[in-house]
Amino acid sequence: MNKGIVAAAAAVVFMAGIGVGYTAKPGPSPVMYHDKPNQEAGKALLDVALLQAEDGSWERIGVGRVYYLGGFKAEGQRIFDELLAGKHDDGDAYRIARVYREAGEWEKAKPLFERYLAANPQEAKDLAEVGAYYLLDGDRAAAERLFDRSFAADREEMWATLSTAGAYLGVQPQQ
């Protein structure tokens, strides 16, 4: 009788383990990156990260950012296009615009930033950050209009003041 209980318990534990194996999220494995060229290792890990991100927009944008900036631009763009084509938060467009800005693609970033600011006209920190990008890109008049709007929305927002000061000194806003 004791052996029967042990066998039944072992079967339950085994089946539970199988169930966990089928529902567990994928994870990185050393075979993905040990002794692999950097591009190959990065791509393998990004593919796993995308599966781990599931449907989270912030997470998918994070993965898309690394694809985009890491040499797999088409894969990153596909993620951004999918997110922007569906129902998405205003902040998603803002985060994607930051990636384009970071990639040196200001003309691609600008319309996304403008769309975000039109929908969020009182976000002092964001107004100042985008203003800083304009100033750093050489458009002082547009930058100062955004700085004015930022300080009108909230004169006590330290991050807005910091982004503005940094832009005049050639320092990118902290993200």
Phi, psi and omega in degrees: 000318179300318179295325180294319179293317179297318180295319179294317179296319179297319179296319178297314179297318180298313181294322177297320178297320177297316179299318178296319180299323181282336183257351182290145176291152177293154179222162178292154179228144179306331180294343179285333188229338178294130176058026178252149172301150185307314182298317180295316179295314180300316181296317180298317180290324177296321178300321177290316180301322179295321175294321179293329182293336182050237183257007181291121184292318179300316182294316180295322177295319177301316178293315179301322179301313182291320173304307187299311183278342185265010176104003178240059188301317182299319180294318177296316180299321179300317179297314180298315180298319178298316181295315183286336180285332181264187176291126183214160178283150176305323181297334178296315178298321180298314181294323177292320177301322177299322179296314179300319179298315180297329179280358181082020182251064184301319182296332177279328181284322188308310181297327178291318176298315181298318178299316179298312182294327177296323180277344184225063189289351183251009181278088187305314182298316182289322176301315180292320179298313180294322175301320178299319178297319177299314181298315180295336178271358175100005180256080184295321182298312179296320180300311184291331173296318179290323176298317178301315179296320180300310183288333174291326180286322182197102182286347184257006181282102183302319183295327176294314179299318181295315178299319180295311179300315181299319181299319178295339180258007178081018182258128177297145175299145176282134181254000000 
